[in-house]
Amino acid sequence: MAEPLVGIIMGSRSDWETMRHAAELLGELGVAYEARVVSAHRTPDLLFDYAEQAVGRGLEVIIAGAGGAAHLPGMCAAKTCLPVVGVPVESAVLRGVDSLLSIVQMPGGVPVATMAIGKAGARNAALFAAAVLANKYPPVRQAVQAFRAKQTQDVLDHPDPRG
Ligand code: RP5
């Protein structure tokens, strides 16, 4: 497999059920990625190492998913100038609203591109990362355009909502 351009990190193995949707869509788009568990509060030194080494390892976008008091995307963004895309994972108690607010409310100066809660956010994170890469990699732009065209055609081909 080609060297990864996108790093998908998440706070816990339990986030994979959500974050796998980002990984699967990147795979469909032909974008090389890696997936790692990197926790802001359980493995803070690993997070710092990962973020500091990301550029040198050839990563161009980082997708970071976390739930609850979700510091991972913001702390990652604080340690790298790469674009960081945040995915709020749905939490058990507050249904991911806690995750969303933790990720989206970054103070001015350190941006995190925050997606929707859950699966939709994970899929959009992949599409957003691909849109960034498309400016440099024409095959990625073609893959994104083909994805959009198919999505449009699927709606037009099935106008009756009853099936
Ligand atoms: C966060 O705490 C993770 O991102 C996860 O969404 C949440 C729960 O983690 P586990 O207790 O399932 O490991 O750090």
Backbone and ligand atoms as CSV (ligand in chain L), in Angstrom:
chain,resi,resn,atom,element,x,y,z
A,1,MET,N,N,0.846,-1.203,0.000
A,1,MET,CA,C,0.000,0.000,0.000
A,1,MET,C,C,0.880,1.251,0.000
A,2,ALA,N,N,0.394,2.314,-0.637
A,2,ALA,CA,C,1.143,3.571,-0.699
A,2,ALA,C,C,1.288,4.167,0.696
A,3,GLU,N,N,2.265,5.043,0.842
A,3,GLU,CA,C,2.453,5.727,2.123
A,3,GLU,C,C,1.206,6.547,2.461
A,4,PRO,N,N,0.769,6.529,3.714
A,4,PRO,CA,C,-0.482,7.223,4.062
A,4,PRO,C,C,-0.372,8.743,3.928
A,5,LEU,N,N,-1.406,9.346,3.362
A,5,LEU,CA,C,-1.533,10.806,3.297
A,5,LEU,C,C,-2.438,11.318,4.406
A,6,VAL,N,N,-3.312,10.450,4.890
A,6,VAL,CA,C,-4.265,10.830,5.937
A,6,VAL,C,C,-4.025,9.951,7.165
A,7,GLY,N,N,-3.925,10.586,8.299
A,7,GLY,CA,C,-3.847,9.857,9.563
A,7,GLY,C,C,-5.195,9.935,10.264
A,8,ILE,N,N,-5.784,8.777,10.519
A,8,ILE,CA,C,-7.038,8.735,11.279
A,8,ILE,C,C,-6.680,8.328,12.697
A,9,ILE,N,N,-6.923,9.209,13.648
A,9,ILE,CA,C,-6.657,8.863,15.039
A,9,ILE,C,C,-7.959,8.959,15.827
A,10,MET,N,N,-7.990,8.183,16.903
A,10,MET,CA,C,-9.210,8.170,17.731
A,10,MET,C,C,-8.820,7.879,19.168
A,11,GLY,N,N,-9.656,8.347,20.086
A,11,GLY,CA,C,-9.314,8.271,21.488
A,11,GLY,C,C,-9.385,6.892,22.091
A,12,SER,N,N,-10.097,5.983,21.461
A,12,SER,CA,C,-10.314,4.655,22.049
A,12,SER,C,C,-10.656,3.669,20.928
A,13,ARG,N,N,-10.382,2.407,21.202
A,13,ARG,CA,C,-10.815,1.373,20.250
A,13,ARG,C,C,-12.333,1.423,20.073
A,14,SER,N,N,-13.035,1.877,21.108
A,14,SER,CA,C,-14.500,1.916,21.022
A,14,SER,C,C,-14.982,2.941,19.990
A,15,ASP,N,N,-14.097,3.836,19.555
A,15,ASP,CA,C,-14.468,4.828,18.538
A,15,ASP,C,C,-14.426,4.256,17.122
A,16,TRP,N,N,-13.825,3.075,16.976
A,16,TRP,CA,C,-13.634,2.518,15.630
A,16,TRP,C,C,-14.959,2.294,14.901
A,17,GLU,N,N,-15.998,1.884,15.634
A,17,GLU,CA,C,-17.294,1.639,14.996
A,17,GLU,C,C,-17.790,2.886,14.251
A,18,THR,N,N,-17.454,4.060,14.768
A,18,THR,CA,C,-17.760,5.318,14.064
A,18,THR,C,C,-16.678,5.651,13.034
A,19,MET,N,N,-15.432,5.586,13.445
A,19,MET,CA,C,-14.338,6.082,12.600
A,19,MET,C,C,-14.048,5.177,11.413
A,20,ARG,N,N,-14.524,3.919,11.495
A,20,ARG,CA,C,-14.299,3.021,10.357
A,20,ARG,C,C,-14.997,3.553,9.102
A,21,HIS,N,N,-16.027,4.356,9.296
A,21,HIS,CA,C,-16.721,4.908,8.129
A,21,HIS,C,C,-15.839,5.917,7.383
A,22,ALA,N,N,-14.987,6.623,8.105
A,22,ALA,CA,C,-14.017,7.507,7.443
A,22,ALA,C,C,-12.987,6.669,6.688
A,23,ALA,N,N,-12.526,5.619,7.341
A,23,ALA,CA,C,-11.511,4.759,6.724
A,23,ALA,C,C,-12.058,4.091,5.463
A,24,GLU,N,N,-13.270,3.588,5.564
A,24,GLU,CA,C,-13.847,2.881,4.409
A,24,GLU,C,C,-14.037,3.821,3.222
A,25,LEU,N,N,-14.478,5.042,3.490
A,25,LEU,CA,C,-14.698,5.984,2.381
A,25,LEU,C,C,-13.374,6.433,1.763
A,26,LEU,N,N,-12.356,6.661,2.601
A,26,LEU,CA,C,-11.045,6.979,2.035
A,26,LEU,C,C,-10.559,5.841,1.148
A,27,GLY,N,N,-10.797,4.617,1.594
A,27,GLY,CA,C,-10.414,3.465,0.774
A,27,GLY,C,C,-11.133,3.473,-0.573
A,28,GLU,N,N,-12.435,3.766,-0.537
A,28,GLU,CA,C,-13.220,3.830,-1.788
A,28,GLU,C,C,-12.694,4.910,-2.725
A,29,LEU,N,N,-12.201,6.005,-2.149
A,29,LEU,CA,C,-11.690,7.121,-2.948
A,29,LEU,C,C,-10.236,6.903,-3.378
A,30,GLY,N,N,-9.642,5.823,-2.924
A,30,GLY,CA,C,-8.266,5.528,-3.308
A,30,GLY,C,C,-7.234,6.380,-2.586
A,31,VAL,N,N,-7.578,6.864,-1.402
A,31,VAL,CA,C,-6.660,7.681,-0.605
A,31,VAL,C,C,-5.991,6.798,0.451
A,32,ALA,N,N,-4.672,6.789,0.451
A,32,ALA,CA,C,-3.939,5.976,1.423
A,32,ALA,C,C,-4.039,6.606,2.811
A,33,TYR,N,N,-4.320,5.769,3.795
A,33,TYR,CA,C,-4.494,6.274,5.156
A,33,TYR,C,C,-3.927,5.270,6.157
A,34,GLU,N,N,-3.762,5.745,7.389
A,34,GLU,CA,C,-3.457,4.851,8.505
A,34,GLU,C,C,-4.479,5.127,9.595
A,35,ALA,N,N,-4.705,4.169,10.466
A,35,ALA,CA,C,-5.645,4.340,11.585
A,35,ALA,C,C,-4.946,3.919,12.874
A,36,ARG,N,N,-5.045,4.772,13.899
A,36,ARG,CA,C,-4.355,4.524,15.167
A,36,ARG,C,C,-5.225,4.975,16.348
A,37,VAL,N,N,-5.124,4.252,17.453
A,37,VAL,CA,C,-5.701,4.733,18.714
A,37,VAL,C,C,-4.647,5.603,19.388
A,38,VAL,N,N,-5.002,6.862,19.600
A,38,VAL,CA,C,-4.109,7.834,20.253
A,38,VAL,C,C,-4.980,8.645,21.200
A,39,SER,N,N,-4.815,8.453,22.484
A,39,SER,CA,C,-5.709,9.104,23.443
A,39,SER,C,C,-5.063,10.344,24.046
A,40,ALA,N,N,-5.832,11.445,24.059
A,40,ALA,CA,C,-5.302,12.691,24.633
A,40,ALA,C,C,-5.039,12.558,26.123
A,41,HIS,N,N,-5.870,11.785,26.834
A,41,HIS,CA,C,-5.698,11.730,28.290
A,41,HIS,C,C,-5.063,10.433,28.778
A,42,ARG,N,N,-5.147,9.335,27.968
A,42,ARG,CA,C,-4.506,8.084,28.393
A,42,ARG,C,C,-3.080,7.966,27.864
A,43,THR,N,N,-2.841,8.550,26.692
A,43,THR,CA,C,-1.488,8.488,26.099
A,43,THR,C,C,-1.094,9.872,25.568
A,44,PRO,N,N,-0.989,10.863,26.468
A,44,PRO,CA,C,-0.696,12.233,25.990
A,44,PRO,C,C,0.650,12.351,25.298
A,45,ASP,N,N,1.657,11.621,25.767
A,45,ASP,CA,C,2.979,11.725,25.124
A,45,ASP,C,C,2.930,11.157,23.709
A,46,LEU,N,N,2.172,10.054,23.545
A,46,LEU,CA,C,2.014,9.481,22.201
A,46,LEU,C,C,1.326,10.484,21.276
A,47,LEU,N,N,0.318,11.179,21.786
A,47,LEU,CA,C,-0.371,12.185,20.973
A,47,LEU,C,C,0.605,13.269,20.521
A,48,PHE,N,N,1.418,13.772,21.434
A,48,PHE,CA,C,2.378,14.822,21.067
A,48,PHE,C,C,3.352,14.296,20.018
A,49,ASP,N,N,3.867,13.085,20.229
A,49,ASP,CA,C,4.807,12.508,19.253
A,49,ASP,C,C,4.137,12.364,17.891
A,50,TYR,N,N,2.906,11.847,17.894
A,50,TYR,CA,C,2.195,11.609,16.633
A,50,TYR,C,C,2.016,12.926,15.874
A,51,ALA,N,N,1.541,13.942,16.566
A,51,ALA,CA,C,1.262,15.220,15.911
A,51,ALA,C,C,2.556,15.897,15.444
A,52,GLU,N,N,3.593,15.826,16.262
A,52,GLU,CA,C,4.863,16.489,15.907
A,52,GLU,C,C,5.549,15.803,14.731
A,53,GLN,N,N,5.358,14.486,14.605
A,53,GLN,CA,C,6.047,13.737,13.558
A,53,GLN,C,C,5.220,13.604,12.276
A,54,ALA,N,N,3.984,14.067,12.307
A,54,ALA,CA,C,3.063,13.811,11.188
A,54,ALA,C,C,3.579,14.373,9.864
A,55,VAL,N,N,4.014,15.612,9.857
A,55,VAL,CA,C,4.507,16.227,8.617
A,55,VAL,C,C,5.708,15.451,8.092
A,56,GLY,N,N,6.639,15.149,8.948
A,56,GLY,CA,C,7.850,14.431,8.543
A,56,GLY,C,C,7.565,13.048,8.001
A,57,ARG,N,N,6.470,12.445,8.443
A,57,ARG,CA,C,6.105,11.103,7.954
A,57,ARG,C,C,5.274,11.174,6.674
A,58,GLY,N,N,4.983,12.385,6.193
A,58,GLY,CA,C,4.288,12.513,4.919
A,58,GLY,C,C,2.783,12.650,5.013
A,59,LEU,N,N,2.262,12.698,6.232
A,59,LEU,CA,C,0.815,12.914,6.363
A,59,LEU,C,C,0.477,14.342,5.919
A,60,GLU,N,N,-0.701,14.506,5.294
A,60,GLU,CA,C,-1.114,15.835,4.828
A,60,GLU,C,C,-2.420,16.297,5.471
A,61,VAL,N,N,-3.168,15.375,6.043
A,61,VAL,CA,C,-4.398,15.711,6.765
A,61,VAL,C,C,-4.520,14.721,7.928
A,62,ILE,N,N,-5.019,15.204,9.056
A,62,ILE,CA,C,-5.301,14.316,10.188
A,62,ILE,C,C,-6.793,14.382,10.489
A,63,ILE,N,N,-7.415,13.227,10.589
A,63,ILE,CA,C,-8.798,13.113,11.041
A,63,ILE,C,C,-8.752,12.583,12.469
A,64,ALA,N,N,-9.366,13.318,13.388
A,64,ALA,CA,C,-9.306,12.926,14.796
A,64,ALA,C,C,-10.726,12.781,15.346
A,65,GLY,N,N,-11.051,11.601,15.829
A,65,GLY,CA,C,-12.366,11.346,16.399
A,65,GLY,C,C,-12.266,11.058,17.878
A,66,ALA,N,N,-13.205,11.599,18.650
A,66,ALA,CA,C,-13.212,11.334,20.086
A,66,ALA,C,C,-14.597,11.645,20.647
A,67,GLY,N,N,-14.849,11.062,21.820
A,67,GLY,CA,C,-16.150,11.250,22.439
A,67,GLY,C,C,-16.040,11.777,23.858
A,68,GLY,N,N,-17.123,12.360,24.344
A,68,GLY,CA,C,-17.151,12.912,25.699
A,68,GLY,C,C,-16.408,14.236,25.753
A,69,ALA,N,N,-15.548,14.373,26.771
A,69,ALA,CA,C,-14.679,15.557,26.851
A,69,ALA,C,C,-13.573,15.362,25.823
A,70,ALA,N,N,-13.882,15.718,24.597
A,70,ALA,CA,C,-13.091,15.248,23.451
A,70,ALA,C,C,-11.970,16.220,23.116
A,71,HIS,N,N,-10.851,16.107,23.838
A,71,HIS,CA,C,-9.739,17.046,23.626
A,71,HIS,C,C,-8.830,16.645,22.479
A,72,LEU,N,N,-8.954,15.417,21.979
A,72,LEU,CA,C,-7.974,14.897,21.014
A,72,LEU,C,C,-7.799,15.787,19.782
A,73,PRO,N,N,-8.879,16.166,19.074
A,73,PRO,CA,C,-8.657,16.968,17.868
A,73,PRO,C,C,-7.987,18.311,18.172
A,74,GLY,N,N,-8.421,18.986,19.208
A,74,GLY,CA,C,-7.851,20.293,19.536
A,74,GLY,C,C,-6.410,20.218,19.974
A,75,MET,N,N,-6.080,19.218,20.783
A,75,MET,CA,C,-4.686,19.075,21.219
A,75,MET,C,C,-3.798,18.685,20.054
A,76,CYS,N,N,-4.328,17.858,19.174
A,76,CYS,CA,C,-3.570,17.482,17.985
A,76,CYS,C,C,-3.304,18.724,17.131
A,77,ALA,N,N,-4.341,19.539,16.930
A,77,ALA,CA,C,-4.188,20.754,16.129
A,77,ALA,C,C,-3.197,21.727,16.767
A,78,ALA,N,N,-3.111,21.684,18.094
A,78,ALA,CA,C,-2.177,22.571,18.783
A,78,ALA,C,C,-0.723,22.194,18.537
A,79,LYS,N,N,-0.501,20.928,18.139
A,79,LYS,CA,C,0.873,20.441,17.976
A,79,LYS,C,C,1.281,20.239,16.530
A,80,THR,N,N,0.423,20.610,15.568
A,80,THR,CA,C,0.787,20.501,14.152
A,80,THR,C,C,0.076,21.591,13.382
A,81,CYS,N,N,0.675,21.979,12.264
A,81,CYS,CA,C,0.007,22.953,11.381
A,81,CYS,C,C,-0.748,22.262,10.252
A,82,LEU,N,N,-0.751,20.921,10.240
A,82,LEU,CA,C,-1.565,20.204,9.257
A,82,LEU,C,C,-3.048,20.494,9.500
A,83,PRO,N,N,-3.875,20.405,8.450
A,83,PRO,CA,C,-5.321,20.504,8.680
A,83,PRO,C,C,-5.798,19.336,9.547
A,84,VAL,N,N,-6.544,19.666,10.598
A,84,VAL,CA,C,-7.100,18.640,11.489
A,84,VAL,C,C,-8.627,18.683,11.367
A,85,VAL,N,N,-9.206,17.530,11.066
A,85,VAL,CA,C,-10.650,17.402,10.913
A,85,VAL,C,C,-11.169,16.634,12.135
A,86,GLY,N,N,-12.100,17.224,12.863
A,86,GLY,CA,C,-12.600,16.609,14.082
A,86,GLY,C,C,-13.927,15.901,13.867
A,87,VAL,N,N,-14.040,14.707,14.428
A,87,VAL,CA,C,-15.283,13.939,14.362
A,87,VAL,C,C,-15.791,13.704,15.786
A,88,PRO,N,N,-16.926,14.298,16.142
A,88,PRO,CA,C,-17.503,14.029,17.462
A,88,PRO,C,C,-18.156,12.640,17.479
A,89,VAL,N,N,-17.641,11.779,18.330
A,89,VAL,CA,C,-18.201,10.429,18.457
A,89,VAL,C,C,-19.396,10.483,19.411
A,90,GLU,N,N,-20.456,9.778,19.057
A,90,GLU,CA,C,-21.659,9.781,19.902
A,90,GLU,C,C,-21.353,9.121,21.236
A,91,SER,N,N,-21.605,9.844,22.309
A,91,SER,CA,C,-21.343,9.340,23.659
A,91,SER,C,C,-22.621,8.741,24.240
A,92,ALA,N,N,-22.444,7.930,25.294
A,92,ALA,CA,C,-23.580,7.201,25.859
A,92,ALA,C,C,-24.544,8.129,26.590
A,93,VAL,N,N,-24.024,9.058,27.360
A,93,VAL,CA,C,-24.876,9.849,28.247
A,93,VAL,C,C,-25.494,11.048,27.533
A,94,LEU,N,N,-24.683,11.781,26.771
A,94,LEU,CA,C,-25.154,13.035,26.157
A,94,LEU,C,C,-25.277,12.936,24.644
A,95,ARG,N,N,-25.252,11.730,24.120
A,95,ARG,CA,C,-25.513,11.480,22.685
A,95,ARG,C,C,-24.562,12.227,21.753
A,96,GLY,N,N,-23.378,12.597,22.251
A,96,GLY,CA,C,-22.384,13.221,21.387
A,96,GLY,C,C,-22.436,14.733,21.353
A,97,VAL,N,N,-23.422,15.330,22.017
A,97,VAL,CA,C,-23.459,16.800,22.075
A,97,VAL,C,C,-22.248,17.310,22.859
A,98,ASP,N,N,-21.853,16.543,23.885
A,98,ASP,CA,C,-20.640,16.896,24.637
A,98,ASP,C,C,-19.413,16.843,23.730
A,99,SER,N,N,-19.331,15.788,22.921
A,99,SER,CA,C,-18.197,15.639,22.002
A,99,SER,C,C,-18.177,16.797,21.007
A,100,LEU,N,N,-19.342,17.098,20.449
A,100,LEU,CA,C,-19.443,18.168,19.443
A,100,LEU,C,C,-18.963,19.498,20.008
A,101,LEU,N,N,-19.492,19.860,21.171
A,101,LEU,CA,C,-19.134,21.159,21.743
A,101,LEU,C,C,-17.669,21.201,22.153
A,102,SER,N,N,-17.148,20.074,22.629
A,102,SER,CA,C,-15.732,20.032,23.007
A,102,SER,C,C,-14.834,20.278,21.804
A,103,ILE,N,N,-15.258,19.757,20.643
A,103,ILE,CA,C,-14.398,19.840,19.459
A,103,ILE,C,C,-14.600,21.145,18.712
A,104,VAL,N,N,-15.843,21.597,18.614
A,104,VAL,CA,C,-16.129,22.746,17.739
A,104,VAL,C,C,-15.737,24.078,18.370
A,105,GLN,N,N,-15.737,24.164,19.678
A,105,GLN,CA,C,-15.546,25.459,20.334
A,105,GLN,C,C,-14.079,25.781,20.579
A,106,MET,N,N,-13.261,25.625,19.532
A,106,MET,CA,C,-11.839,25.968,19.670
A,106,MET,C,C,-11.688,27.483,19.773
A,107,PRO,N,N,-10.871,27.947,20.711
A,107,PRO,CA,C,-10.575,29.374,20.751
A,107,PRO,C,C,-9.891,29.805,19.457
A,108,GLY,N,N,-10.060,31.065,19.072
A,108,GLY,CA,C,-9.460,31.554,17.840
A,108,GLY,C,C,-7.953,31.364,17.826
A,109,GLY,N,N,-7.435,30.869,16.691
A,109,GLY,CA,C,-5.989,30.703,16.548
A,109,GLY,C,C,-5.553,29.278,16.272
A,110,VAL,N,N,-6.360,28.309,16.682
A,110,VAL,CA,C,-6.031,26.893,16.451
A,110,VAL,C,C,-7.284,26.203,15.917
A,111,PRO,N,N,-7.440,26.140,14.591
A,111,PRO,CA,C,-8.692,25.624,14.041
A,111,PRO,C,C,-8.772,24.099,14.006
A,112,VAL,N,N,-9.972,23.612,14.227
A,112,VAL,CA,C,-10.320,22.209,13.964
A,112,VAL,C,C,-11.570,22.241,13.083
A,113,ALA,N,N,-11.496,21.636,11.916
A,113,ALA,CA,C,-12.649,21.572,11.012
A,113,ALA,C,C,-13.602,20.512,11.548
A,114,THR,N,N,-14.671,20.949,12.187
A,114,THR,CA,C,-15.518,20.033,12.942
A,114,THR,C,C,-16.702,19.532,12.109
A,115,MET,N,N,-16.861,18.233,12.090
A,115,MET,CA,C,-17.924,17.589,11.326
A,115,MET,C,C,-19.129,17.285,12.233
A,116,ALA,N,N,-20.120,16.641,11.644
A,116,ALA,CA,C,-21.319,16.260,12.398
A,116,ALA,C,C,-21.011,15.106,13.364
A,117,ILE,N,N,-21.929,14.871,14.287
A,117,ILE,CA,C,-21.782,13.770,15.247
A,117,ILE,C,C,-21.961,12.427,14.523
A,118,GLY,N,N,-21.066,11.489,14.812
A,118,GLY,CA,C,-21.272,10.096,14.404
A,118,GLY,C,C,-20.892,9.765,12.973
A,119,LYS,N,N,-21.610,8.782,12.415
A,119,LYS,CA,C,-21.260,8.223,11.101
A,119,LYS,C,C,-21.220,9.287,10.005
A,120,ALA,N,N,-22.210,10.182,9.983
A,120,ALA,CA,C,-22.224,11.224,8.946
A,120,ALA,C,C,-20.966,12.075,9.036
A,121,GLY,N,N,-20.569,12.397,10.256
A,121,GLY,CA,C,-19.366,13.202,10.436
A,121,GLY,C,C,-18.118,12.458,9.998
A,122,ALA,N,N,-18.062,11.166,10.285
A,122,ALA,CA,C,-16.898,10.372,9.879
A,122,ALA,C,C,-16.804,10.312,8.354
A,123,ARG,N,N,-17.928,10.091,7.692
A,123,ARG,CA,C,-17.917,10.051,6.218
A,123,ARG,C,C,-17.553,11.424,5.648
A,124,ASN,N,N,-18.099,12.479,6.223
A,124,ASN,CA,C,-17.772,13.812,5.729
A,124,ASN,C,C,-16.322,14.190,6.021
A,125,ALA,N,N,-15.777,13.659,7.092
A,125,ALA,CA,C,-14.357,13.909,7.374
A,125,ALA,C,C,-13.495,13.329,6.257
A,126,ALA,N,N,-13.843,12.147,5.792
A,126,ALA,CA,C,-13.098,11.547,4.680
A,126,ALA,C,C,-13.243,12.391,3.423
A,127,LEU,N,N,-14.457,12.845,3.143
A,127,LEU,CA,C,-14.680,13.665,1.950
A,127,LEU,C,C,-13.976,15.021,2.062
A,128,PHE,N,N,-13.942,15.563,3.257
A,128,PHE,CA,C,-13.252,16.848,3.469
A,128,PHE,C,C,-11.746,16.672,3.287
A,129,ALA,N,N,-11.207,15.609,3.847
A,129,ALA,CA,C,-9.775,15.332,3.671
A,129,ALA,C,C,-9.455,15.135,2.193
A,130,ALA,N,N,-10.322,14.425,1.500
A,130,ALA,CA,C,-10.104,14.197,0.067
A,130,ALA,C,C,-10.174,15.511,-0.702
A,131,ALA,N,N,-11.073,16.409,-0.302
A,131,ALA,CA,C,-11.175,17.709,-0.969
A,131,ALA,C,C,-9.895,18.517,-0.790
A,132,VAL,N,N,-9.282,18.420,0.382
A,132,VAL,CA,C,-7.996,19.102,0.603
A,132,VAL,C,C,-6.927,18.501,-0.305
A,133,LEU,N,N,-6.865,17.177,-0.330
A,133,LEU,CA,C,-5.838,16.492,-1.128
A,133,LEU,C,C,-6.064,16.685,-2.627
A,134,ALA,N,N,-7.314,16.900,-3.020
A,134,ALA,CA,C,-7.648,17.018,-4.446
A,134,ALA,C,C,-6.944,18.196,-5.100
A,135,ASN,N,N,-6.584,19.203,-4.319
A,135,ASN,CA,C,-5.883,20.357,-4.891
A,135,ASN,C,C,-4.490,19.996,-5.392
A,136,LYS,N,N,-3.939,18.894,-4.864
A,136,LYS,CA,C,-2.567,18.482,-5.217
A,136,LYS,C,C,-2.539,17.192,-6.019
A,137,TYR,N,N,-3.577,16.348,-5.841
A,137,TYR,CA,C,-3.590,15.014,-6.463
A,137,TYR,C,C,-4.808,14.886,-7.387
A,138,PRO,N,N,-4.611,15.061,-8.702
A,138,PRO,CA,C,-5.742,14.982,-9.630
A,138,PRO,C,C,-6.574,13.697,-9.523
A,139,PRO,N,N,-5.970,12.521,-9.301
A,139,PRO,CA,C,-6.823,11.326,-9.183
A,139,PRO,C,C,-7.804,11.407,-8.006
A,140,VAL,N,N,-7.402,12.102,-6.951
A,140,VAL,CA,C,-8.311,12.251,-5.806
A,140,VAL,C,C,-9.474,13.169,-6.185
A,141,ARG,N,N,-9.169,14.247,-6.944
A,141,ARG,CA,C,-10.262,15.119,-7.397
A,141,ARG,C,C,-11.242,14.336,-8.262
A,142,GLN,N,N,-10.693,13.505,-9.159
A,142,GLN,CA,C,-11.570,12.710,-10.021
A,142,GLN,C,C,-12.427,11.753,-9.190
A,143,ALA,N,N,-11.852,11.170,-8.149
A,143,ALA,CA,C,-12.599,10.239,-7.296
A,143,ALA,C,C,-13.714,10.964,-6.543
A,144,VAL,N,N,-13.426,12.172,-6.065
A,144,VAL,CA,C,-14.453,12.946,-5.356
A,144,VAL,C,C,-15.573,13.338,-6.317
A,145,GLN,N,N,-15.190,13.759,-7.514
A,145,GLN,CA,C,-16.211,14.131,-8.505
A,145,GLN,C,C,-17.072,12.924,-8.878
A,146,ALA,N,N,-16.460,11.754,-9.017
A,146,ALA,CA,C,-17.214,10.547,-9.347
A,146,ALA,C,C,-18.156,10.169,-8.206
A,147,PHE,N,N,-17.696,10.330,-6.968
A,147,PHE,CA,C,-18.541,10.059,-5.801
A,147,PHE,C,C,-19.774,10.958,-5.821
A,148,ARG,N,N,-19.557,12.254,-6.073
A,148,ARG,CA,C,-20.669,13.207,-6.100
A,148,ARG,C,C,-21.655,12.859,-7.222
A,149,ALA,N,N,-21.111,12.539,-8.395
A,149,ALA,CA,C,-21.970,12.236,-9.544
A,149,ALA,C,C,-22.824,10.997,-9.268
A,150,LYS,N,N,-22.222,9.981,-8.647
A,150,LYS,CA,C,-22.978,8.759,-8.336
A,150,LYS,C,C,-24.068,9.043,-7.311
A,151,GLN,N,N,-23.728,9.856,-6.320
A,151,GLN,CA,C,-24.691,10.213,-5.278
A,151,GLN,C,C,-25.901,10.935,-5.890
A,152,THR,N,N,-25.619,11.839,-6.814
A,152,THR,CA,C,-26.686,12.566,-7.500
A,152,THR,C,C,-27.545,11.607,-8.326
A,153,GLN,N,N,-26.877,10.742,-9.069
A,153,GLN,CA,C,-27.599,9.827,-9.951
A,153,GLN,C,C,-28.468,8.858,-9.150
A,154,ASP,N,N,-27.977,8.424,-7.981
A,154,ASP,CA,C,-28.754,7.513,-7.132
A,154,ASP,C,C,-30.092,8.149,-6.740
A,155,VAL,N,N,-30.070,9.456,-6.425
A,155,VAL,CA,C,-31.313,10.146,-6.059
A,155,VAL,C,C,-32.241,10.228,-7.270
A,156,LEU,N,N,-31.671,10.616,-8.405
A,156,LEU,CA,C,-32.491,10.792,-9.624
A,156,LEU,C,C,-33.064,9.458,-10.088
A,157,ASP,N,N,-32.339,8.371,-9.864
A,157,ASP,CA,C,-32.795,7.052,-10.312
A,157,ASP,C,C,-33.886,6.469,-9.417
A,158,HIS,N,N,-34.049,7.012,-8.218
A,158,HIS,CA,C,-35.023,6.464,-7.266
A,158,HIS,C,C,-35.891,7.577,-6.700
A,159,PRO,N,N,-36.750,8.192,-7.545
A,159,PRO,CA,C,-37.562,9.338,-7.112
A,159,PRO,C,C,-38.711,8.963,-6.178
A,160,ASP,N,N,-39.152,7.707,-6.227
A,160,ASP,CA,C,-40.288,7.293,-5.379
A,160,ASP,C,C,-39.777,6.830,-4.019
A,161,PRO,N,N,-40.085,7.553,-2.921
A,161,PRO,CA,C,-39.540,7.199,-1.603
A,161,PRO,C,C,-40.075,5.882,-1.056
A,162,ARG,N,N,-41.117,5.349,-1.680
A,162,ARG,CA,C,-41.676,4.080,-1.175
A,162,ARG,C,C,-40.910,2.866,-1.681
A,163,GLY,N,N,-39.881,3.130,-2.507
A,163,GLY,CA,C,-39.036,2.005,-2.930
A,163,GLY,C,C,-39.045,1.769,-4.419
L,1,RP5,C1,C,-12.855,9.102,24.704
L,1,RP5,O1,O,-13.658,8.498,25.648
L,1,RP5,C2,C,-12.877,8.220,23.506
L,1,RP5,O2,O,-12.713,8.981,22.342
L,1,RP5,C3,C,-14.197,7.532,23.575
L,1,RP5,O3,O,-15.133,8.102,22.671
L,1,RP5,C4,C,-14.650,7.739,24.997
L,1,RP5,C5,C,-14.882,6.459,25.740
L,1,RP5,O4,O,-13.708,5.696,25.692
L,1,RP5,P1,P,-13.703,4.200,26.248
L,1,RP5,O5,O,-14.027,4.307,27.708
L,1,RP5,O6,O,-14.738,3.422,25.467
L,1,RP5,O7,O,-12.311,3.690,26.001
L,1,RP5,O8,O,-11.566,9.263,25.169
